[in-house]
Amino acid sequence: MEIRDRYAPSPTGLQHIGGVRTALFNYLFARSRGGKFILRLEDTDRTRSDAAFVQNLYDTFAWLGIPWDEGPDVGGPYAPYVQSERCGLYQKYVQELVDAGEAYYCFCSPERLERIREEREAARSGETGYDRRCRNIPPEEGAERVGAGESHTIRLKIPLEGTARGGPQITRFRDQLLGDIEWKNEDINPDPVLLKSDGFPTYHLANVVDDHLMGISHVLRAQEWLPSTPLHVILYRSFGWSPPEFCHLPMVMGQDGKKLSKRHGATSVDEFRRQGYLPEALLNYVALLGCSYEEGKDLYTLGELAERFAPEKLNKAPAIFDYKKLEWYNGQYIRMKGDAELAELALPYATEAGLFGGKGKGPGPEERRVFIAAMPLIKERISFLHEIPEKLDYLFADPPVPAPEEFIPKKSDLSHTITLLRLGRELPGELALLDDEGAEALVKATAEREGVKLGDLLMPLRVAITGKRVSPPLFPSIRLLGAARCLARVDRALQGMGGV
C-alpha cells in the first residue's frame, strides 16, 4: 500500500505552531515510508477564507523548507486540491447518500433552529443539536420540495437503532496512538449538515470525500478532531468506503497546562520569524513536541527526523511548549552558521533597525565587510537574530558618551578612572595591529607596569570605545574600528569626564 497523507488547513488565519506540527508530522511520516505528502486547502468557510492566508501558508512552508508532493501550486493526479473548486463532486456524492437513504433533505430555516436553541436554553434542557424534524419526511416529498426551489440543506442520518442485544448503537474505530475507540452514536452531533443551502459542503463531507478520492491512507491530525472521527467513520460506512488509518496527535499546551495560545507568547510562525528564530531551530523543536527519536541526541536535520519518525514513538500525553527550550535550540543553530550566512540572515533586522545610517538603508561595501567580520564577536552571545543590530551598533556609528559613573570600575573613583583611561589611550594604536593573543599580552604587561588591575584598565577603555559596560570582545572591536576611530572616542570620553 502506498502511504499517502495530507495537511489540509483552512485558510482562515496565519499558520501557527499547532498547524506546523501537524504538517511536519505528516511530512515526516510520508518520507519515512517512501510515501506522498499532499497539501489540500479546505476553504469551504467562505466568510473567513482569505487569499492572504493562503499566501501566508505558502510563504511559511517555503521558509521552513517543507515541500509537498501534490497540492494547489504544484498540481498532481487528483487536482484540484482546493475544496471550493470541487463543489460539483461533493454535490454528486451527497446526492448518492440521499438516493441510498443515508442522508435527507432538511427544510428547517435558520430562524427555526435558533428558536429551538433558545427554547432549550430557557428550559435548561440537556439536549443539543438538531431535533431531526425533517428526518422522516418521505423521500418523494423531499424531492418534490427541492424541485420546487425550496431552500434546504442535506443532513446525514446518524444510525439510531440499538444493537441486537438491546444496547445503544456504537461506532468503533482504531487509532494508531490511542488504540481502540468506542463512541455512542447518541453522543454524536445529531444528523449534521453535509451540504449547506448555498451548495457548499461542510467540513465533514468535503474532508471525507476528498480523503477517499485522493487515496489518503493515513490521517494524522490533532486530538481536538477526535470527537469528529466517529462522524467521519459513519460517513465512510454510509458511502460503503473503508476509512483511512487515524492517528490523533497529542495536544500542544502552554506551561500552565492549557492549550497553547497567544497568552503564552508567540504562536504564529510569522511572529517567531519576526523575532529572529531560524527555521531549522523551529522545525527541530516542534518535531520533538510529543515525539521521541533517539536517546541522548537533541539536534536533527529534517532528513534525520524523517529517517527516525514513527507513530509508535509518539506520546499520548500533551506536549508542553517551552519557549526557553526553543530559545536554546535557536542559539545552537545560530552558532552553527558560517559568518557570511549568519550576516545574510541578520541583514534584514540590521537594515530595519537603521544600523547602516537610517531605517531601511542597506550597507555599503565596507559596512558589509565589517558586518560579516563582526559575526564571530556576537555569535556565542545571542539567541535571536533581532539581537544583532543592538549589539553591533557601536561599529557603525559613534555611540553617545555615557555618564561618567558608567566608566568607573568597582571600588574606584572618577579621578582614578580618568588616570586609567589616559593609560588606556596609549593602547589602541598597537592593539589594532595585534591578534587577540598579542593584544592580551600587551594589556597585561601595561597593567603590571602601572600597578593597576587588568579589569580596571580595560573597563573605561571598553566604555569609551563601545559605549557600553558589557559589549562584544574589545580587542577584535578595536581592530574592526581602527586606531583612529578608537582614539577619537577615548578623547571624547575624557572630555566628557573632565579629563581633558
Backbone torsions as a table, in degrees:
resi	resn	phi	psi	omega
1	MET	NA	131.1	176.3
2	GLU	-76.5	131.0	176.8
3	ILE	-78.2	122.9	176.5
4	ARG	-134.9	116.4	174.7
5	ASP	-127.9	175.2	-172.2
6	ARG	-149.7	156.5	166.1
7	TYR	-111.1	122.6	-172.5
8	ALA	-127.7	71.7	-177.6
9	PRO	-77.9	157.4	170.2
10	SER	-95.3	121.8	-176.7
11	PRO	-77.0	64.0	-177.5
12	THR	-116.5	9.9	-179.7
13	GLY	-175.0	177.3	178.8
14	LEU	-71.3	153.2	176.5
15	GLN	-68.5	131.3	-176.8
16	HIS	-122.7	176.9	-172.6
17	ILE	-60.0	-42.6	-179.1
18	GLY	-61.3	-44.3	179.4
19	GLY	-66.6	-40.7	178.8
20	VAL	-62.3	-41.2	179.2
21	ARG	-64.2	-41.4	177.6
22	THR	-59.9	-46.6	178.6
23	ALA	-61.9	-43.9	-177.9
24	LEU	-62.3	-45.5	-179.4
25	PHE	-64.5	-38.0	176.1
26	ASN	-64.9	-42.4	178.1
27	TYR	-61.1	-48.1	-177.8
28	LEU	-63.9	-40.4	179.9
29	PHE	-64.0	-46.1	179.5
30	ALA	-61.6	-44.6	-179.2
31	ARG	-67.4	-35.4	-179.0
32	SER	-67.0	-22.5	-177.7
33	ARG	-113.2	10.6	-179.4
34	GLY	67.8	28.3	-176.1
35	GLY	-100.4	-162.9	-177.9
36	LYS	-115.8	138.7	176.3
37	PHE	-110.8	125.6	-172.1
38	ILE	-117.5	140.8	169.9
39	LEU	-105.1	130.5	175.9
40	ARG	-132.1	133.6	178.8
41	LEU	-95.4	117.9	-179.4
42	GLU	-98.5	81.7	-171.9
43	ASP	-103.2	37.3	-178.7
44	THR	-77.1	-12.6	173.3
45	ASP	-82.7	89.1	-171.0
46	ARG	-70.6	-20.6	-178.1
47	THR	-81.0	-25.6	-175.1
48	ARG	-112.1	-18.4	179.8
49	SER	-66.0	142.3	-175.4
50	ASP	-147.4	138.1	179.9
51	ALA	-61.1	-28.5	179.4
52	ALA	-65.2	-34.6	179.0
53	PHE	-73.8	-31.0	174.2
54	VAL	-63.8	-45.6	179.2
55	GLN	-63.3	-38.6	177.2
56	ASN	-60.5	-39.2	177.8
57	LEU	-61.7	-49.1	179.3
58	TYR	-60.3	-45.9	-178.4
59	ASP	-63.1	-41.3	-177.9
60	THR	-61.7	-49.0	-174.7
61	PHE	-78.0	-23.8	171.2
62	ALA	-66.3	-42.5	178.4
63	TRP	-64.7	-41.1	-179.8
64	LEU	-73.5	-22.1	-179.4
65	GLY	81.0	31.2	177.2
66	ILE	-107.9	106.9	178.6
67	PRO	-93.3	159.0	173.0
68	TRP	-116.3	154.9	-177.8
69	ASP	-83.5	-28.9	178.5
70	GLU	-139.8	146.4	179.4
71	GLY	172.6	177.4	-176.1
72	PRO	-57.9	-35.2	-175.4
73	ASP	-91.9	-15.7	-178.6
74	VAL	-115.6	-9.7	179.6
75	GLY	77.7	-164.9	-178.3
76	GLY	150.1	173.0	-174.3
77	PRO	-70.4	-12.2	-177.1
78	TYR	-116.5	24.6	179.0
79	ALA	-62.6	154.1	1.6
80	PRO	-79.6	155.8	-179.1
81	TYR	-105.2	22.5	176.6
82	VAL	-121.0	122.7	-170.8
83	GLN	-63.4	-33.1	-179.4
84	SER	-65.5	-16.5	177.8
85	GLU	-94.1	5.3	-175.6
86	ARG	-120.8	17.2	-172.4
87	CYS	-60.1	-35.4	178.6
88	GLY	-59.0	-36.8	177.8
89	LEU	-63.9	-45.9	-177.5
90	TYR	-63.9	-41.1	179.6
91	GLN	-64.4	-37.9	178.3
92	LYS	-63.8	-48.3	-175.0
93	TYR	-73.4	-34.7	178.9
94	VAL	-69.0	-31.3	176.3
95	GLN	-65.8	-34.3	175.5
96	GLU	-60.7	-39.0	177.9
97	LEU	-65.6	-41.2	178.2
98	VAL	-62.1	-46.9	-178.5
99	ASP	-62.9	-30.1	-179.3
100	ALA	-88.5	-0.5	-179.8
101	GLY	79.3	13.8	-179.8
102	GLU	-93.4	-9.6	179.2
103	ALA	-146.5	167.8	-177.3
104	TYR	-150.2	159.9	176.3
105	TYR	-77.5	137.0	176.5
106	CYS	-121.2	128.8	-176.5
107	PHE	-108.8	10.2	-179.1
108	CYS	-68.9	133.8	-178.8
109	SER	-80.5	158.9	174.9
110	PRO	-57.2	-33.9	179.9
111	GLU	-65.1	-41.7	179.5
112	ARG	-64.9	-42.1	-179.5
113	LEU	-64.0	-38.0	178.8
114	GLU	-69.3	-37.8	179.0
115	ARG	-63.7	-41.3	177.9
116	ILE	-60.9	-44.3	-179.8
117	ARG	-60.9	-44.9	-179.1
118	GLU	-65.4	-39.8	179.0
119	GLU	-64.3	-40.2	178.3
120	ARG	-65.5	-41.4	178.4
121	GLU	-62.4	-43.0	-179.7
122	ALA	-63.6	-36.6	-179.8
123	ALA	-85.8	-1.6	-177.0
124	ARG	54.2	41.8	-179.8
125	SER	-78.2	148.0	177.0
126	GLY	-84.4	-5.0	-178.9
127	GLU	-71.8	143.0	176.2
128	THR	-137.2	161.2	174.8
129	GLY	78.6	-170.2	-174.6
130	TYR	-70.4	144.9	-178.2
131	ASP	-90.8	7.9	175.4
132	ARG	61.9	31.2	-177.3
133	ARG	-59.2	-38.9	-174.6
134	CYS	-91.5	1.4	-174.0
135	ARG	-61.6	-34.5	-173.9
136	ASN	-101.7	12.1	172.7
137	ILE	-63.4	129.4	179.2
138	PRO	-55.1	137.9	-178.2
139	PRO	-53.8	-38.5	-178.5
140	GLU	-64.1	-42.0	178.6
141	GLU	-64.3	-43.1	178.8
142	GLY	-59.7	-43.6	-179.4
143	ALA	-64.3	-38.9	179.5
144	GLU	-63.7	-42.7	-178.3
145	ARG	-66.9	-38.0	176.3
146	VAL	-65.2	-43.9	179.2
147	GLY	-61.3	-29.5	179.4
148	ALA	-81.1	-1.1	176.1
149	GLY	92.3	12.4	-179.1
150	GLU	-70.6	134.8	179.8
151	SER	-62.2	138.3	-176.0
152	HIS	-158.1	162.6	167.4
153	THR	-118.9	175.3	173.5
154	ILE	-122.3	128.5	-176.8
155	ARG	-114.9	148.7	176.6
156	LEU	-82.4	139.8	174.2
157	LYS	-85.7	105.9	174.1
158	ILE	-73.9	125.8	-179.4
159	PRO	-57.2	129.6	-177.2
160	LEU	-112.6	-16.5	-174.5
161	GLU	-66.1	144.6	178.2
162	GLY	-74.2	171.1	177.7
163	THR	-76.2	173.0	-179.8
164	ALA	-61.3	-27.0	-179.5
165	ARG	-91.2	3.9	175.5
166	GLY	92.0	0.5	179.3
167	GLY	-81.3	174.9	-178.9
168	PRO	-71.0	156.3	176.5
169	GLN	-67.5	131.6	-177.1
170	ILE	-120.9	138.5	171.0
171	THR	-107.9	127.1	-177.0
172	ARG	-119.5	146.1	172.3
173	PHE	-157.5	164.7	-179.8
174	ARG	-111.1	134.3	176.5
175	ASP	-107.7	134.8	-176.2
176	GLN	-62.5	-27.1	-179.7
177	LEU	-99.2	-43.1	-171.1
178	LEU	-94.1	-9.7	179.4
179	GLY	85.5	-152.5	-177.2
180	ASP	-75.2	131.1	-178.5
181	ILE	-119.2	135.3	174.2
182	GLU	-122.5	139.8	-177.3
183	TRP	-139.7	124.3	176.1
184	LYS	-68.8	132.4	-179.6
185	ASN	-63.0	-27.2	179.7
186	GLU	-68.6	-14.3	178.7
187	ASP	-97.2	0.7	178.0
188	ILE	-88.6	146.1	177.8
189	ASN	-45.7	119.1	-173.9
190	PRO	-62.4	116.3	174.1
191	ASP	42.2	67.6	-175.8
192	PRO	-67.7	154.3	176.5
193	VAL	-69.9	134.0	174.7
194	LEU	-101.9	-41.9	-180.0
195	LEU	-125.1	124.7	-177.5
196	LYS	-78.6	168.8	-175.4
197	SER	-65.5	-20.2	178.7
198	ASP	-88.4	4.6	179.0
199	GLY	88.5	-2.8	178.1
200	PHE	-87.5	145.3	179.4
201	PRO	-78.0	157.6	167.3
202	THR	-81.6	169.2	179.6
203	TYR	-53.0	-44.4	-172.4
204	HIS	-62.6	-47.2	-179.3
205	LEU	-64.6	-51.6	-176.2
206	ALA	-62.1	-40.3	-179.1
207	ASN	-60.4	-48.4	-177.1
208	VAL	-69.6	-45.3	-179.8
209	VAL	-61.8	-45.5	-178.2
210	ASP	-67.1	-43.0	178.8
211	ASP	-60.0	-39.4	179.0
212	HIS	-68.7	-50.3	-175.9
213	LEU	-67.7	-28.7	179.6
214	MET	-89.0	3.9	175.9
215	GLY	68.2	31.2	-179.6
216	ILE	-68.0	121.3	-177.3
217	SER	-92.1	-29.1	-176.4
218	HIS	-137.4	135.0	176.6
219	VAL	-114.6	107.4	175.1
220	LEU	-105.1	115.5	-178.0
221	ARG	-148.7	168.2	-175.6
222	ALA	-65.9	154.0	-177.9
223	GLN	-66.6	-14.9	177.3
224	GLU	-65.3	-17.8	178.4
225	TRP	-89.2	-1.6	-177.8
226	LEU	-57.8	-41.8	178.9
227	PRO	-63.2	-21.0	178.3
228	SER	-82.0	-18.7	-172.2
229	THR	-65.6	-40.4	176.0
230	PRO	-57.5	-39.8	177.4
231	LEU	-62.2	-42.7	179.5
232	HIS	-65.2	-39.9	178.5
233	VAL	-61.9	-43.9	177.7
234	ILE	-60.6	-40.8	-179.4
235	LEU	-65.1	-42.3	175.4
236	TYR	-57.8	-46.3	-177.6
237	ARG	-66.9	-34.5	177.6
238	SER	-62.6	-34.9	177.0
239	PHE	-79.4	-16.6	-174.5
240	GLY	82.6	24.5	-179.1
241	TRP	-106.1	155.8	173.8
242	SER	-87.2	130.3	179.0
243	PRO	-71.9	158.6	175.2
244	PRO	-73.3	175.6	171.1
245	GLU	-75.4	134.2	179.6
246	PHE	-105.2	144.5	172.9
247	CYS	-145.4	109.5	-177.5
248	HIS	-96.0	115.0	-171.1
249	LEU	-74.7	148.5	178.7
250	PRO	-61.6	148.0	-179.9
251	MET	-68.3	159.8	173.6
252	VAL	-108.3	119.8	-175.2
253	MET	-113.3	158.9	170.1
254	GLY	-80.5	177.2	-178.9
255	GLN	-62.6	-21.9	-179.5
256	ASP	-86.4	4.7	178.5
257	GLY	82.2	4.2	177.7
258	LYS	-100.7	157.7	-178.0
259	LYS	-53.3	135.0	-177.5
260	LEU	-57.7	130.2	-179.7
261	SER	-150.9	-178.6	-177.1
262	LYS	-61.3	-25.0	-178.7
263	ARG	-66.5	-19.5	178.2
264	HIS	-86.7	-16.0	-176.1
265	GLY	136.4	-159.3	-179.9
266	ALA	-61.0	137.2	174.5
267	THR	-129.5	-29.2	178.1
268	SER	-80.5	146.4	-179.4
269	VAL	-62.7	-33.8	177.2
270	ASP	-57.1	-40.6	-179.8
271	GLU	-65.1	-45.1	178.6
272	PHE	-62.2	-39.5	-179.1
273	ARG	-65.1	-43.0	179.1
274	ARG	-63.1	-32.7	-177.7
275	GLN	-78.9	-5.3	175.5
276	GLY	95.0	25.9	172.4
277	TYR	-80.4	148.5	175.4
278	LEU	-91.2	144.9	-178.9
279	PRO	-60.8	-35.4	179.7
280	GLU	-62.6	-40.3	-179.4
281	ALA	-66.8	-44.0	-179.1
282	LEU	-63.5	-45.1	179.7
283	LEU	-64.1	-45.4	-179.1
284	ASN	-59.0	-46.4	-177.7
285	TYR	-69.3	-44.5	-178.6
286	VAL	-62.2	-35.5	179.2
287	ALA	-63.0	-23.2	-178.6
288	LEU	-91.9	-3.7	-180.0
289	LEU	-76.3	96.8	179.1
290	GLY	90.1	12.9	-179.6
291	CYS	-146.8	143.3	176.8
292	SER	-117.3	149.2	-174.0
293	TYR	-123.6	-60.0	-175.1
294	GLU	-149.1	131.5	-177.7
295	GLU	-63.8	131.3	174.2
296	GLY	82.0	6.3	-180.0
297	LYS	-121.5	134.1	-177.7
298	ASP	-112.3	-36.8	-172.3
299	LEU	-102.2	127.8	-178.2
300	TYR	-134.8	144.0	166.6
301	THR	-79.5	166.9	178.5
302	LEU	-61.9	-38.2	177.9
303	GLY	-63.9	-40.1	179.0
304	GLU	-66.2	-38.2	177.3
305	LEU	-63.0	-42.7	-179.8
306	ALA	-64.0	-37.4	178.9
307	GLU	-64.6	-31.7	-171.3
308	ARG	-101.0	-13.3	-172.9
309	PHE	-70.5	139.9	173.5
310	ALA	-158.8	142.2	-178.8
311	PRO	-56.7	-32.0	-178.9
312	GLU	-69.5	-10.6	177.0
313	LYS	-90.6	-1.4	178.0
314	LEU	-76.2	151.3	177.2
315	ASN	-98.5	144.4	176.6
316	LYS	-75.8	-32.8	-176.3
317	ALA	-72.2	151.7	177.5
318	PRO	-58.7	149.0	176.4
319	ALA	-92.6	140.4	179.7
320	ILE	-101.0	123.3	179.8
321	PHE	-82.8	117.1	-176.5
322	ASP	-110.4	105.8	-177.7
323	TYR	-63.8	-33.3	178.2
324	LYS	-65.4	-39.5	178.3
325	LYS	-66.4	-41.2	176.7
326	LEU	-62.9	-39.1	177.3
327	GLU	-59.9	-40.2	178.3
328	TRP	-62.1	-45.4	178.4
329	TYR	-59.6	-42.7	-178.2
330	ASN	-62.7	-42.2	177.5
331	GLY	-61.5	-39.7	179.3
332	GLN	-62.1	-44.3	-178.3
333	TYR	-72.2	-31.8	174.8
334	ILE	-61.0	-42.8	-177.5
335	ARG	-71.2	-17.8	178.2
336	MET	-83.6	-9.8	-177.4
337	LYS	-79.3	144.8	169.8
338	GLY	-70.0	160.3	-174.9
339	ASP	-59.8	-46.7	-177.3
340	ALA	-65.9	-39.6	-179.7
341	GLU	-67.8	-43.0	179.5
342	LEU	-63.2	-41.3	179.0
343	ALA	-62.4	-39.7	179.5
344	GLU	-65.1	-39.6	178.2
345	LEU	-67.1	-35.2	-177.1
346	ALA	-83.5	-16.7	-173.4
347	LEU	-56.9	-42.4	178.3
348	PRO	-60.1	-36.0	179.1
349	TYR	-69.6	-39.9	179.6
350	ALA	-66.9	-40.6	179.5
351	THR	-65.6	-44.4	179.3
352	GLU	-63.0	-34.1	-179.0
353	ALA	-79.5	-6.4	179.5
354	GLY	77.6	27.5	-175.3
355	LEU	-63.6	-28.3	-173.5
356	PHE	-104.4	29.0	172.3
357	GLY	108.0	12.7	178.2
358	GLY	157.4	143.6	-178.2
359	LYS	-58.4	127.3	179.1
360	GLY	88.3	-5.9	-178.2
361	LYS	-87.6	128.1	179.7
362	GLY	-81.8	171.1	-177.6
363	PRO	-82.1	148.4	168.2
364	GLY	-78.6	176.4	-177.8
365	PRO	-56.1	-45.4	-178.5
366	GLU	-70.0	-38.8	177.1
367	GLU	-63.7	-39.1	177.7
368	ARG	-63.7	-41.4	179.0
369	ARG	-61.0	-45.5	179.8
370	VAL	-65.3	-40.6	-179.1
371	PHE	-60.8	-44.9	178.7
372	ILE	-66.1	-43.8	-178.3
373	ALA	-65.3	-21.8	-178.7
374	ALA	-83.4	-11.8	-176.5
375	MET	-57.0	-42.5	178.4
376	PRO	-62.0	-22.5	-178.6
377	LEU	-70.2	-28.9	-173.4
378	ILE	-118.6	-7.6	-173.0
379	LYS	-57.1	-38.6	-178.5
380	GLU	-83.5	-3.1	-170.6
381	ARG	-115.1	4.5	-176.9
382	ILE	-126.4	157.5	173.6
383	SER	-117.5	-15.6	-176.2
384	PHE	-136.7	148.7	178.3
385	LEU	-63.5	-32.3	-176.3
386	HIS	-69.4	-12.9	178.8
387	GLU	-77.4	-19.7	-171.0
388	ILE	-62.9	-47.5	-177.5
389	PRO	-57.1	-43.3	-177.7
390	GLU	-65.7	-33.2	-178.4
391	LYS	-77.1	-21.9	-175.5
392	LEU	-112.7	7.2	-174.1
393	ASP	-60.5	-30.6	-177.7
394	TYR	-67.7	-16.3	179.6
395	LEU	-79.3	-17.1	-172.0
396	PHE	-117.2	-8.7	176.6
397	ALA	-157.4	146.2	178.4
398	ASP	-63.9	124.9	178.8
399	PRO	-73.1	154.4	173.3
400	PRO	-59.2	146.5	178.1
401	VAL	-71.7	120.7	-178.9
402	PRO	-65.9	166.9	175.7
403	ALA	-62.6	148.7	-176.1
404	PRO	-52.1	-37.2	-176.9
405	GLU	-64.4	-20.8	179.1
406	GLU	-68.2	-23.4	-177.6
407	PHE	-83.5	-19.6	-166.3
408	ILE	-80.2	121.1	175.0
409	PRO	-67.4	165.9	177.6
410	LYS	-60.4	143.2	176.9
411	LYS	60.2	30.2	177.2
412	SER	-126.9	-176.3	178.5
413	ASP	-138.7	176.8	-174.3
414	LEU	-65.2	-42.3	-177.2
415	SER	-60.9	-46.2	-180.0
416	HIS	-67.6	-35.2	179.6
417	THR	-64.0	-39.0	177.1
418	ILE	-62.1	-41.4	177.0
419	THR	-60.8	-43.8	179.1
420	LEU	-62.1	-41.6	-177.9
421	LEU	-69.8	-33.3	175.6
422	ARG	-64.4	-38.1	174.6
423	LEU	-64.6	-44.1	-179.2
424	GLY	-63.6	-27.4	-178.7
425	ARG	-62.2	-25.0	-178.3
426	GLU	-78.8	-7.2	-171.3
427	LEU	-91.2	-41.2	-171.2
428	PRO	-53.8	-35.0	-179.9
429	GLY	-56.3	-40.9	179.0
430	GLU	-84.2	-40.2	-177.1
431	LEU	-60.3	-33.5	-178.4
432	ALA	-64.9	-17.3	-177.6
433	LEU	-103.6	-5.1	-174.3
434	LEU	-107.2	152.7	170.6
435	ASP	-77.9	177.8	-173.9
436	ASP	-60.3	-40.3	-178.3
437	GLU	-64.8	-45.6	179.1
438	GLY	-66.3	-38.4	-180.0
439	ALA	-64.5	-41.6	-180.0
440	GLU	-64.8	-39.2	179.6
441	ALA	-64.5	-41.7	179.6
442	LEU	-62.6	-45.5	-177.0
443	VAL	-68.0	-39.9	177.7
444	LYS	-61.2	-44.5	-179.4
445	ALA	-63.0	-39.8	178.9
446	THR	-64.8	-44.3	-180.0
447	ALA	-62.5	-42.5	179.8
448	GLU	-66.1	-41.8	-178.7
449	ARG	-63.9	-37.7	-176.6
450	GLU	-90.8	-4.7	177.9
451	GLY	69.9	36.4	178.7
452	VAL	-123.6	160.3	177.4
453	LYS	-72.6	143.8	-179.3
454	LEU	-58.7	-45.5	-179.2
455	GLY	-63.5	-37.2	179.6
456	ASP	-67.4	-34.0	179.2
457	LEU	-69.7	-39.3	-174.7
458	LEU	-80.7	-28.9	-174.7
459	MET	-58.7	-54.5	-179.2
460	PRO	-63.1	-35.1	179.2
461	LEU	-65.1	-42.4	178.6
462	ARG	-61.2	-46.3	-177.8
463	VAL	-65.4	-39.2	-179.2
464	ALA	-64.7	-40.3	-174.2
465	ILE	-83.6	-39.2	-175.0
466	THR	-103.4	-17.0	-176.6
467	GLY	79.8	9.0	-174.3
468	LYS	-140.6	147.1	173.4
469	ARG	-74.1	-31.4	176.8
470	VAL	-117.7	121.4	-174.5
471	SER	-147.1	171.7	169.8
472	PRO	-59.2	166.0	-176.1
473	PRO	-49.0	135.5	-172.3
474	LEU	-73.2	-44.1	-173.9
475	PHE	-63.3	-47.7	175.7
476	PRO	-62.8	-33.2	178.1
477	SER	-62.5	-41.1	179.2
478	ILE	-64.3	-38.8	179.2
479	ARG	-65.7	-38.8	-179.7
480	LEU	-70.6	-37.2	-178.4
481	LEU	-77.6	-33.6	-175.5
482	GLY	89.6	151.8	-174.5
483	ALA	-61.6	-40.3	-174.5
484	ALA	-63.6	-44.9	-179.6
485	ARG	-66.6	-38.1	-179.8
486	CYS	-65.9	-43.7	179.8
487	LEU	-63.8	-38.5	178.8
488	ALA	-63.3	-38.0	179.0
489	ARG	-70.5	-37.2	177.0
490	VAL	-63.8	-42.2	179.9
491	ASP	-64.7	-38.7	177.3
492	ARG	-62.8	-40.7	-178.8
493	ALA	-66.8	-42.8	179.1
494	LEU	-62.4	-40.2	178.4
495	GLN	-64.0	-41.7	178.9
496	GLY	-65.9	-26.5	-179.8
497	MET	-92.2	-1.3	-179.0
498	GLY	80.0	20.7	-177.1
499	GLY	-96.1	0.9	179.5
500	VAL	-122.2	NA	NA
